[in-house]
């Protein structure tokens, strides 16, 4: 969960050979200031994990592979949040990491962790 800063929610090798790091946001964006602070901290932790070498130490087979970070939100982020997400995308891109957002609501079979939304 995004509010758990010291945990990588999900990580793995994708079918196309990339490394995918996912974080899950179950909250409904009713407290956007807090959620954005939490997201910032979580992204800093993921960036550190990927860039500082811990990820490759834990998984040597990940060395030299492209990395993406995906925020999987149960509720699509409202329009007011998108500019922050775009900034985050740019900041991670400076480190060669792609930032993505997906919409997954367990109650809606039309959604999924691979259901990317534009940022």
N, CA, C and O atoms as CSV, one atom per row, in Angstrom:
chain,resi,resn,atom,element,x,y,z
A,1,UNK,N,N,0.832,-1.183,0.000
A,1,UNK,CA,C,0.000,0.000,0.000
A,1,UNK,C,C,0.881,1.252,0.000
A,1,UNK,O,O,1.972,1.256,0.570
A,2,UNK,N,N,0.410,2.273,-0.624
A,2,UNK,CA,C,1.197,3.498,-0.772
A,2,UNK,C,C,1.646,4.034,0.588
A,2,UNK,O,O,2.746,4.574,0.704
A,3,UNK,N,N,0.818,3.892,1.603
A,3,UNK,CA,C,1.167,4.452,2.911
A,3,UNK,C,C,2.207,3.616,3.664
A,3,UNK,O,O,2.644,4.012,4.744
A,4,UNK,N,N,2.601,2.491,3.123
A,4,UNK,CA,C,3.647,1.658,3.719
A,4,UNK,C,C,4.950,1.913,2.959
A,4,UNK,O,O,5.225,1.267,1.947
A,5,UNK,N,N,5.739,2.850,3.451
A,5,UNK,CA,C,6.899,3.356,2.720
A,5,UNK,C,C,8.065,2.375,2.646
A,5,UNK,O,O,8.884,2.461,1.731
A,6,UNK,N,N,8.152,1.458,3.581
A,6,UNK,CA,C,9.310,0.575,3.641
A,6,UNK,C,C,9.067,-0.778,2.987
A,6,UNK,O,O,9.816,-1.725,3.226
A,7,UNK,N,N,8.021,-0.877,2.159
A,7,UNK,CA,C,7.655,-2.133,1.520
A,7,UNK,C,C,7.515,-1.912,0.013
A,7,UNK,O,O,6.865,-0.962,-0.423
A,8,UNK,N,N,8.125,-2.791,-0.774
A,8,UNK,CA,C,7.854,-2.826,-2.208
A,8,UNK,C,C,6.648,-3.747,-2.359
A,8,UNK,O,O,6.731,-4.943,-2.080
A,9,UNK,N,N,5.531,-3.184,-2.801
A,9,UNK,CA,C,4.281,-3.943,-2.838
A,9,UNK,C,C,4.360,-5.147,-3.773
A,9,UNK,O,O,3.904,-6.236,-3.424
A,10,UNK,N,N,4.937,-4.954,-4.957
A,10,UNK,CA,C,5.095,-6.059,-5.907
A,10,UNK,C,C,6.244,-5.721,-6.841
A,10,UNK,O,O,6.390,-4.578,-7.274
A,11,UNK,N,N,7.050,-6.715,-7.145
A,11,UNK,CA,C,8.176,-6.539,-8.066
A,11,UNK,C,C,8.359,-7.820,-8.854
A,11,UNK,O,O,8.163,-8.922,-8.342
A,12,UNK,N,N,8.737,-7.653,-10.102
A,12,UNK,CA,C,8.988,-8.849,-10.887
A,12,UNK,C,C,9.441,-8.542,-12.287
A,12,UNK,O,O,9.393,-7.404,-12.755
A,13,UNK,N,N,9.877,-9.585,-12.934
A,13,UNK,CA,C,10.304,-9.527,-14.320
A,13,UNK,C,C,9.059,-9.652,-15.196
A,13,UNK,O,O,8.280,-10.592,-15.039
A,14,UNK,N,N,8.874,-8.715,-16.108
A,14,UNK,CA,C,7.700,-8.734,-16.981
A,14,UNK,C,C,7.985,-9.596,-18.210
A,14,UNK,O,O,9.149,-9.869,-18.501
A,15,UNK,N,N,6.962,-10.027,-18.933
A,15,UNK,CA,C,7.185,-10.858,-20.121
A,15,UNK,C,C,8.098,-10.209,-21.169
A,15,UNK,O,O,8.762,-10.913,-21.929
A,16,UNK,N,N,8.134,-8.877,-21.214
A,16,UNK,CA,C,8.986,-8.200,-22.195
A,16,UNK,C,C,10.403,-7.933,-21.671
A,16,UNK,O,O,11.187,-7.244,-22.324
A,17,UNK,N,N,10.728,-8.473,-20.500
A,17,UNK,CA,C,12.077,-8.365,-19.970
A,17,UNK,C,C,12.355,-7.152,-19.113
A,17,UNK,O,O,13.492,-6.942,-18.693
A,18,UNK,N,N,11.342,-6.349,-18.845
A,18,UNK,CA,C,11.498,-5.196,-17.961
A,18,UNK,C,C,11.306,-5.618,-16.511
A,18,UNK,O,O,10.826,-6.715,-16.223
A,19,UNK,N,N,11.690,-4.727,-15.608
A,19,UNK,CA,C,11.424,-4.932,-14.191
A,19,UNK,C,C,10.252,-4.043,-13.825
A,19,UNK,O,O,10.308,-2.827,-14.010
A,20,UNK,N,N,9.207,-4.636,-13.313
A,20,UNK,CA,C,8.027,-3.894,-12.893
A,20,UNK,C,C,7.955,-3.808,-11.379
A,20,UNK,O,O,8.038,-4.816,-10.676
A,21,UNK,N,N,7.799,-2.587,-10.894
A,21,UNK,CA,C,7.598,-2.344,-9.464
A,21,UNK,C,C,6.218,-1.715,-9.311
A,21,UNK,O,O,5.950,-0.656,-9.879
A,22,UNK,N,N,5.349,-2.358,-8.551
A,22,UNK,CA,C,3.992,-1.838,-8.389
A,22,UNK,C,C,3.734,-1.413,-6.953
A,22,UNK,O,O,4.224,-2.015,-5.998
A,23,UNK,N,N,2.950,-0.357,-6.841
A,23,UNK,CA,C,2.458,0.103,-5.542
A,23,UNK,C,C,0.944,0.244,-5.662
A,23,UNK,O,O,0.424,0.598,-6.721
A,24,UNK,N,N,0.255,-0.032,-4.578
A,24,UNK,CA,C,-1.207,-0.079,-4.609
A,24,UNK,C,C,-1.811,1.015,-3.735
A,24,UNK,O,O,-1.449,1.182,-2.570
A,25,UNK,N,N,-2.746,1.758,-4.337
A,25,UNK,CA,C,-3.474,2.816,-3.628
A,25,UNK,C,C,-4.937,2.408,-3.541
A,25,UNK,O,O,-5.656,2.413,-4.540
A,26,UNK,N,N,-5.367,2.057,-2.346
A,26,UNK,CA,C,-6.736,1.600,-2.125
A,26,UNK,C,C,-7.667,2.736,-1.710
A,26,UNK,O,O,-8.888,2.576,-1.725
A,27,UNK,N,N,-7.096,3.880,-1.342
A,27,UNK,CA,C,-7.921,4.994,-0.855
A,27,UNK,C,C,-8.582,5.727,-2.021
A,27,UNK,O,O,-8.176,5.578,-3.174
A,28,UNK,N,N,-9.607,6.521,-1.705
A,28,UNK,CA,C,-10.455,7.134,-2.743
A,28,UNK,C,C,-10.101,8.584,-3.101
A,28,UNK,O,O,-10.912,9.259,-3.734
A,29,UNK,N,N,-8.959,9.068,-2.730
A,29,UNK,CA,C,-8.485,10.430,-3.017
A,29,UNK,C,C,-9.282,11.497,-2.275
A,29,UNK,O,O,-9.289,12.656,-2.690
A,30,UNK,N,N,-9.955,11.126,-1.184
A,30,UNK,CA,C,-10.699,12.114,-0.405
A,30,UNK,C,C,-9.788,12.976,0.457
A,30,UNK,O,O,-10.212,14.020,0.954
A,31,UNK,N,N,-8.543,12.552,0.641
A,31,UNK,CA,C,-7.544,13.332,1.366
A,31,UNK,C,C,-6.312,13.459,0.458
A,31,UNK,O,O,-5.262,12.886,0.749
A,32,UNK,N,N,-6.447,14.213,-0.644
A,32,UNK,CA,C,-5.383,14.233,-1.654
A,32,UNK,C,C,-4.038,14.736,-1.138
A,32,UNK,O,O,-2.995,14.250,-1.576
A,33,UNK,N,N,-4.041,15.688,-0.229
A,33,UNK,CA,C,-2.767,16.199,0.282
A,33,UNK,C,C,-1.979,15.090,0.977
A,33,UNK,O,O,-0.789,14.913,0.718
A,34,UNK,N,N,-2.633,14.360,1.840
A,34,UNK,CA,C,-1.958,13.264,2.541
A,34,UNK,C,C,-1.544,12.162,1.572
A,34,UNK,O,O,-0.437,11.632,1.655
A,35,UNK,N,N,-2.441,11.826,0.658
A,35,UNK,CA,C,-2.130,10.758,-0.286
A,35,UNK,C,C,-0.955,11.120,-1.183
A,35,UNK,O,O,-0.133,10.258,-1.495
A,36,UNK,N,N,-0.860,12.369,-1.601
A,36,UNK,CA,C,0.267,12.788,-2.432
A,36,UNK,C,C,1.567,12.777,-1.631
A,36,UNK,O,O,2.621,12.425,-2.161
A,37,UNK,N,N,1.494,13.160,-0.361
A,37,UNK,CA,C,2.690,13.071,0.493
A,37,UNK,C,C,3.133,11.613,0.623
A,37,UNK,O,O,4.320,11.304,0.529
A,38,UNK,N,N,2.166,10.728,0.840
A,38,UNK,CA,C,2.477,9.303,0.948
A,38,UNK,C,C,3.056,8.776,-0.365
A,38,UNK,O,O,4.023,8.015,-0.358
A,39,UNK,N,N,2.468,9.179,-1.487
A,39,UNK,CA,C,2.943,8.739,-2.790
A,39,UNK,C,C,4.366,9.225,-3.039
A,39,UNK,O,O,5.193,8.488,-3.575
A,40,UNK,N,N,4.649,10.457,-2.654
A,40,UNK,CA,C,5.992,11.007,-2.810
A,40,UNK,C,C,7.005,10.169,-2.023
A,40,UNK,O,O,8.058,9.811,-2.551
A,41,UNK,N,N,6.691,9.859,-0.776
A,41,UNK,CA,C,7.589,9.055,0.061
A,41,UNK,C,C,7.771,7.644,-0.511
A,41,UNK,O,O,8.879,7.108,-0.529
A,42,UNK,N,N,6.683,7.065,-0.970
A,42,UNK,CA,C,6.750,5.712,-1.530
A,42,UNK,C,C,7.609,5.710,-2.795
A,42,UNK,O,O,8.425,4.809,-2.989
A,43,UNK,N,N,7.432,6.714,-3.654
A,43,UNK,CA,C,8.220,6.794,-4.885
A,43,UNK,C,C,9.698,7.017,-4.574
A,43,UNK,O,O,10.563,6.476,-5.262
A,44,UNK,N,N,9.991,7.801,-3.555
A,44,UNK,CA,C,11.385,7.989,-3.149
A,44,UNK,C,C,11.988,6.649,-2.716
A,44,UNK,O,O,13.134,6.345,-3.048
A,45,UNK,N,N,11.229,5.867,-1.990
A,45,UNK,CA,C,11.715,4.558,-1.542
A,45,UNK,C,C,11.932,3.633,-2.738
A,45,UNK,O,O,12.932,2.916,-2.786
A,46,UNK,N,N,11.017,3.640,-3.698
A,46,UNK,CA,C,11.161,2.799,-4.888
A,46,UNK,C,C,12.358,3.258,-5.720
A,46,UNK,O,O,13.115,2.433,-6.232
A,47,UNK,N,N,12.527,4.566,-5.855
A,47,UNK,CA,C,13.665,5.104,-6.603
A,47,UNK,C,C,14.967,4.663,-5.952
A,47,UNK,O,O,15.885,4.206,-6.633
A,48,UNK,N,N,15.043,4.797,-4.653
A,48,UNK,CA,C,16.240,4.373,-3.923
A,48,UNK,C,C,16.483,2.881,-4.120
A,48,UNK,O,O,17.618,2.466,-4.353
A,49,UNK,N,N,15.444,2.080,-4.029
A,49,UNK,CA,C,15.555,0.629,-4.204
A,49,UNK,C,C,16.119,0.288,-5.581
A,49,UNK,O,O,16.986,-0.577,-5.707
A,50,UNK,N,N,15.622,0.977,-6.617
A,50,UNK,CA,C,16.038,0.681,-7.982
A,50,UNK,C,C,17.407,1.259,-8.321
A,50,UNK,O,O,18.204,0.601,-8.991
A,51,UNK,N,N,17.689,2.467,-7.874
A,51,UNK,CA,C,18.887,3.185,-8.308
A,51,UNK,C,C,20.098,2.899,-7.421
A,51,UNK,O,O,21.222,2.840,-7.920
A,52,UNK,N,N,19.893,2.723,-6.135
A,52,UNK,CA,C,21.019,2.560,-5.213
A,52,UNK,C,C,21.591,1.146,-5.165
A,52,UNK,O,O,22.546,0.888,-4.432
A,53,UNK,N,N,21.017,0.235,-5.935
A,53,UNK,CA,C,21.599,-1.092,-6.048
A,53,UNK,C,C,20.960,-2.188,-5.216
A,53,UNK,O,O,21.281,-3.361,-5.410
A,54,UNK,N,N,20.081,-1.853,-4.311
A,54,UNK,CA,C,19.464,-2.875,-3.463
A,54,UNK,C,C,18.654,-3.874,-4.290
A,54,UNK,O,O,18.680,-5.074,-4.016
A,55,UNK,N,N,17.938,-3.379,-5.299
A,55,UNK,CA,C,17.109,-4.243,-6.127
A,55,UNK,C,C,17.967,-5.307,-6.818
A,55,UNK,O,O,17.593,-6.480,-6.852
A,56,UNK,N,N,19.110,-4.904,-7.366
A,56,UNK,CA,C,19.979,-5.845,-8.061
A,56,UNK,C,C,20.699,-6.763,-7.072
A,56,UNK,O,O,20.957,-7.926,-7.381
A,57,UNK,N,N,21.021,-6.251,-5.899
A,57,UNK,CA,C,21.611,-7.128,-4.875
A,57,UNK,C,C,20.634,-8.242,-4.499
A,57,UNK,O,O,21.025,-9.398,-4.333
A,58,UNK,N,N,19.350,-7.873,-4.367
A,58,UNK,CA,C,18.323,-8.859,-4.025
A,58,UNK,C,C,18.009,-9.797,-5.190
A,58,UNK,O,O,17.657,-10.959,-4.986
A,59,UNK,N,N,18.141,-9.280,-6.412
A,59,UNK,CA,C,17.760,-10.014,-7.623
A,59,UNK,C,C,18.801,-9.767,-8.712
A,59,UNK,O,O,18.573,-8.928,-9.583
A,60,UNK,N,N,19.908,-10.453,-8.693
A,60,UNK,CA,C,20.975,-10.189,-9.666
A,60,UNK,C,C,20.520,-10.269,-11.124
A,60,UNK,O,O,21.100,-9.612,-11.988
A,61,UNK,N,N,19.493,-11.063,-11.404
A,61,UNK,CA,C,18.988,-11.184,-12.775
A,61,UNK,C,C,18.321,-9.901,-13.277
A,61,UNK,O,O,18.022,-9.791,-14.466
A,62,UNK,N,N,18.083,-8.929,-12.389
A,62,UNK,CA,C,17.474,-7.657,-12.784
A,62,UNK,C,C,18.503,-6.663,-13.337
A,62,UNK,O,O,18.122,-5.623,-13.876
A,63,UNK,N,N,19.763,-6.960,-13.213
A,63,UNK,CA,C,20.824,-6.020,-13.611
A,63,UNK,C,C,20.694,-5.628,-15.080
A,63,UNK,O,O,20.527,-6.480,-15.954
A,64,UNK,N,N,20.772,-4.326,-15.334
A,64,UNK,CA,C,20.784,-3.800,-16.690
A,64,UNK,C,C,19.446,-3.782,-17.398
A,64,UNK,O,O,19.384,-3.439,-18.579
A,65,UNK,N,N,18.387,-4.136,-16.720
A,65,UNK,CA,C,17.066,-4.165,-17.362
A,65,UNK,C,C,16.317,-2.853,-17.105
A,65,UNK,O,O,16.488,-2.228,-16.058
A,66,UNK,N,N,15.488,-2.445,-18.067
A,66,UNK,CA,C,14.665,-1.250,-17.848
A,66,UNK,C,C,13.689,-1.470,-16.689
A,66,UNK,O,O,13.221,-2.584,-16.452
A,67,UNK,N,N,13.398,-0.384,-15.977
A,67,UNK,CA,C,12.520,-0.449,-14.803
A,67,UNK,C,C,11.333,0.487,-15.014
A,67,UNK,O,O,11.485,1.606,-15.503
A,68,UNK,N,N,10.165,0.014,-14.641
A,68,UNK,CA,C,9.006,0.899,-14.534
A,68,UNK,C,C,8.393,0.773,-13.158
A,68,UNK,O,O,8.471,-0.269,-12.507
A,69,UNK,N,N,7.775,1.878,-12.730
A,69,UNK,CA,C,7.039,1.934,-11.465
A,69,UNK,C,C,5.590,2.218,-11.824
A,69,UNK,O,O,5.295,3.146,-12.577
A,70,UNK,N,N,4.695,1.416,-11.281
A,70,UNK,CA,C,3.273,1.576,-11.594
A,70,UNK,C,C,2.475,1.800,-10.314
A,70,UNK,O,O,2.530,0.995,-9.383
A,71,UNK,N,N,1.740,2.897,-10.283
A,71,UNK,CA,C,0.759,3.155,-9.235
A,71,UNK,C,C,-0.539,2.495,-9.673
A,71,UNK,O,O,-1.119,2.879,-10.688
A,72,UNK,N,N,-0.995,1.513,-8.922
A,72,UNK,CA,C,-2.251,0.835,-9.213
A,72,UNK,C,C,-3.289,1.389,-8.248
A,72,UNK,O,O,-3.268,1.093,-7.053
A,73,UNK,N,N,-4.201,2.201,-8.788
A,73,UNK,CA,C,-5.183,2.901,-7.963
A,73,UNK,C,C,-6.552,2.249,-8.079
A,73,UNK,O,O,-7.026,1.944,-9.173
A,74,UNK,N,N,-7.171,2.044,-6.931
A,74,UNK,CA,C,-8.519,1.477,-6.925
A,74,UNK,C,C,-9.520,2.490,-7.471
A,74,UNK,O,O,-10.529,2.116,-8.068
A,75,UNK,N,N,-9.235,3.768,-7.265
A,75,UNK,CA,C,-10.059,4.862,-7.800
A,75,UNK,C,C,-9.156,5.681,-8.718
A,75,UNK,O,O,-8.057,6.066,-8.319
A,76,UNK,N,N,-9.605,5.948,-9.929
A,76,UNK,CA,C,-8.804,6.742,-10.866
A,76,UNK,C,C,-8.505,8.094,-10.225
A,76,UNK,O,O,-9.416,8.745,-9.712
A,77,UNK,N,N,-7.249,8.525,-10.245
A,77,UNK,CA,C,-6.914,9.827,-9.661
A,77,UNK,C,C,-7.704,10.954,-10.333
A,77,UNK,O,O,-7.817,10.987,-11.558
A,78,UNK,N,N,-8.249,11.872,-9.538
A,78,UNK,CA,C,-9.017,12.985,-10.115
A,78,UNK,C,C,-8.107,13.922,-10.924
A,78,UNK,O,O,-6.887,13.909,-10.764
A,79,UNK,N,N,-8.708,14.713,-11.774
A,79,UNK,CA,C,-7.974,15.624,-12.661
A,79,UNK,C,C,-7.017,16.531,-11.890
A,79,UNK,O,O,-5.940,16.850,-12.393
A,80,UNK,N,N,-7.385,16.948,-10.690
A,80,UNK,CA,C,-6.528,17.842,-9.903
A,80,UNK,C,C,-5.215,17.169,-9.501
A,80,UNK,O,O,-4.249,17.865,-9.189
A,81,UNK,N,N,-5.155,15.853,-9.501
A,81,UNK,CA,C,-3.968,15.102,-9.106
A,81,UNK,C,C,-3.025,14.887,-10.295
A,81,UNK,O,O,-1.822,14.700,-10.107
A,82,UNK,N,N,-3.563,14.913,-11.502
A,82,UNK,CA,C,-2.788,14.575,-12.704
A,82,UNK,C,C,-1.529,15.429,-12.873
A,82,UNK,O,O,-0.491,14.878,-13.238
A,83,UNK,N,N,-1.564,16.756,-12.624
A,83,UNK,CA,C,-0.316,17.517,-12.766
A,83,UNK,C,C,0.801,17.016,-11.844
A,83,UNK,O,O,1.966,16.996,-12.242
A,84,UNK,N,N,0.463,16.621,-10.641
A,84,UNK,CA,C,1.475,16.073,-9.737
A,84,UNK,C,C,2.010,14.755,-10.284
A,84,UNK,O,O,3.216,14.511,-10.246
A,85,UNK,N,N,1.124,13.907,-10.790
A,85,UNK,CA,C,1.554,12.631,-11.343
A,85,UNK,C,C,2.471,12.848,-12.548
A,85,UNK,O,O,3.434,12.106,-12.740
A,86,UNK,N,N,2.172,13.861,-13.355
A,86,UNK,CA,C,3.020,14.184,-14.503
A,86,UNK,C,C,4.404,14.641,-14.037
A,86,UNK,O,O,5.409,14.289,-14.654
A,87,UNK,N,N,4.464,15.416,-12.963
A,87,UNK,CA,C,5.754,15.831,-12.399
A,87,UNK,C,C,6.533,14.620,-11.908
A,87,UNK,O,O,7.737,14.505,-12.137
A,88,UNK,N,N,5.849,13.744,-11.248
A,88,UNK,CA,C,6.461,12.524,-10.743
A,88,UNK,C,C,7.013,11.684,-11.893
A,88,UNK,O,O,8.110,11.133,-11.807
A,89,UNK,N,N,6.243,11.599,-12.956
A,89,UNK,CA,C,6.673,10.868,-14.149
A,89,UNK,C,C,7.969,11.464,-14.700
A,89,UNK,O,O,8.891,10.730,-15.056
A,90,UNK,N,N,8.037,12.790,-14.769
A,90,UNK,CA,C,9.235,13.461,-15.256
A,90,UNK,C,C,10.429,13.254,-14.346
A,90,UNK,O,O,11.546,13.056,-14.823
A,91,UNK,N,N,10.207,13.298,-13.044
A,91,UNK,CA,C,11.293,13.120,-12.083
A,91,UNK,C,C,11.880,11.706,-12.172
A,91,UNK,O,O,13.099,11.538,-12.137
A,92,UNK,N,N,11.022,10.698,-12.286
A,92,UNK,CA,C,11.519,9.331,-12.396
A,92,UNK,C,C,12.198,9.096,-13.746
A,92,UNK,O,O,13.164,8.338,-13.837
A,93,UNK,N,N,11.689,9.746,-14.786
A,93,UNK,CA,C,12.291,9.597,-16.118
A,93,UNK,C,C,13.741,10.074,-16.128
A,93,UNK,O,O,14.558,9.548,-16.884
A,94,UNK,N,N,14.067,11.054,-15.306
A,94,UNK,CA,C,15.446,11.537,-15.219
A,94,UNK,C,C,16.400,10.449,-14.740
A,94,UNK,O,O,17.611,10.542,-14.939
A,95,UNK,N,N,15.846,9.421,-14.111
A,95,UNK,CA,C,16.642,8.295,-13.625
A,95,UNK,C,C,16.453,7.059,-14.505
A,95,UNK,O,O,16.893,5.963,-14.159
A,96,UNK,N,N,15.791,7.254,-15.651
A,96,UNK,CA,C,15.575,6.144,-16.572
A,96,UNK,C,C,14.462,5.208,-16.159
A,96,UNK,O,O,14.401,4.070,-16.624
A,97,UNK,N,N,13.579,5.674,-15.287
A,97,UNK,CA,C,12.471,4.848,-14.798
A,97,UNK,C,C,11.161,5.408,-15.326
A,97,UNK,O,O,10.871,6.596,-15.185
A,98,UNK,N,N,10.381,4.536,-15.932
A,98,UNK,CA,C,9.075,4.946,-16.447
A,98,UNK,C,C,8.045,4.883,-15.314
A,98,UNK,O,O,8.023,3.927,-14.539
A,99,UNK,N,N,7.194,5.907,-15.227
A,99,UNK,CA,C,6.119,5.924,-14.227
A,99,UNK,C,C,4.798,5.715,-14.942
A,99,UNK,O,O,4.530,6.352,-15.961
A,100,UNK,N,N,3.986,4.837,-14.420
A,100,UNK,CA,C,2.690,4.511,-15.011
A,100,UNK,C,C,1.616,4.533,-13.928
A,100,UNK,O,O,1.903,4.399,-12.739
A,101,UNK,N,N,0.388,4.702,-14.369
A,101,UNK,CA,C,-0.767,4.612,-13.471
A,101,UNK,C,C,-1.744,3.619,-14.088
A,101,UNK,O,O,-2.015,3.658,-15.288
A,102,UNK,N,N,-2.263,2.736,-13.257
A,102,UNK,CA,C,-3.265,1.764,-13.692
A,102,UNK,C,C,-4.473,1.867,-12.776
A,102,UNK,O,O,-4.369,2.289,-11.624
A,103,UNK,N,N,-5.612,1.476,-13.308
A,103,UNK,CA,C,-6.857,1.463,-12.529
A,103,UNK,C,C,-7.287,0.018,-12.329
A,103,UNK,O,O,-7.548,-0.710,-13.286
A,104,UNK,N,N,-7.356,-0.381,-11.061
A,104,UNK,CA,C,-7.833,-1.714,-10.722
A,104,UNK,C,C,-8.770,-1.629,-9.539
A,104,UNK,O,O,-8.357,-1.329,-8.419
A,105,UNK,N,N,-10.026,-1.895,-9.797
A,105,UNK,CA,C,-11.047,-1.978,-8.751
A,105,UNK,C,C,-11.482,-3.442,-8.691
A,105,UNK,O,O,-12.094,-3.938,-9.637
A,106,UNK,N,N,-11.180,-4.134,-7.604
A,106,UNK,CA,C,-11.520,-5.563,-7.524
A,106,UNK,C,C,-12.996,-5.853,-7.781
A,106,UNK,O,O,-13.353,-6.968,-8.162
A,107,UNK,N,N,-13.851,-4.857,-7.576
A,107,UNK,CA,C,-15.282,-5.060,-7.803
A,107,UNK,C,C,-15.673,-4.876,-9.266
A,107,UNK,O,O,-16.818,-5.139,-9.635
A,108,UNK,N,N,-14.735,-4.426,-10.105
A,108,UNK,CA,C,-15.038,-4.146,-11.514
A,108,UNK,C,C,-14.142,-5.002,-12.406
A,108,UNK,O,O,-12.951,-4.720,-12.534
A,109,UNK,N,N,-14.702,-6.047,-13.027
A,109,UNK,CA,C,-13.886,-6.937,-13.851
A,109,UNK,C,C,-13.307,-6.261,-15.102
A,109,UNK,O,O,-12.436,-6.835,-15.757
A,110,UNK,N,N,-13.763,-5.079,-15.438
A,110,UNK,CA,C,-13.230,-4.361,-16.604
A,110,UNK,C,C,-11.919,-3.652,-16.287
A,110,UNK,O,O,-11.308,-3.064,-17.179
A,111,UNK,N,N,-11.480,-3.697,-15.035
A,111,UNK,CA,C,-10.238,-3.053,-14.636
A,111,UNK,C,C,-9.176,-4.102,-14.327
A,111,UNK,O,O,-9.478,-5.292,-14.226
A,112,UNK,N,N,-7.929,-3.654,-14.177
A,112,UNK,CA,C,-6.866,-4.593,-13.853
A,112,UNK,C,C,-5.542,-3.887,-13.681
A,112,UNK,O,O,-5.411,-2.723,-14.059
A,113,UNK,N,N,-4.560,-4.562,-13.120
A,113,UNK,CA,C,-3.271,-3.938,-12.848
A,113,UNK,C,C,-2.555,-3.527,-14.128
A,113,UNK,O,O,-1.613,-2.735,-14.080
A,114,UNK,N,N,-2.987,-4.053,-15.267
A,114,UNK,CA,C,-2.405,-3.675,-16.559
A,114,UNK,C,C,-3.289,-2.698,-17.319
A,114,UNK,O,O,-3.020,-2.404,-18.484
A,115,UNK,N,N,-4.328,-2.195,-16.688
A,115,UNK,CA,C,-5.256,-1.233,-17.294
A,115,UNK,C,C,-4.708,0.178,-17.109
A,115,UNK,O,O,-5.147,0.906,-16.220
A,116,UNK,N,N,-3.742,0.565,-17.954
A,116,UNK,CA,C,-3.062,1.844,-17.794
A,116,UNK,C,C,-3.983,3.008,-18.141
A,116,UNK,O,O,-4.812,2.925,-19.047
A,117,UNK,N,N,-3.812,4.089,-17.397
A,117,UNK,CA,C,-4.539,5.335,-17.663
A,117,UNK,C,C,-3.501,6.430,-17.961
A,117,UNK,O,O,-2.365,6.367,-17.491
A,118,UNK,N,N,-3.905,7.408,-18.732
A,118,UNK,CA,C,-2.982,8.469,-19.159
A,118,UNK,C,C,-2.591,9.362,-17.984
A,118,UNK,O,O,-3.403,9.677,-17.114
A,119,UNK,N,N,-1.327,9.754,-17.993
A,119,UNK,CA,C,-0.804,10.717,-17.015
A,119,UNK,C,C,-0.171,11.847,-17.781
A,119,UNK,O,O,0.345,12.789,-17.178
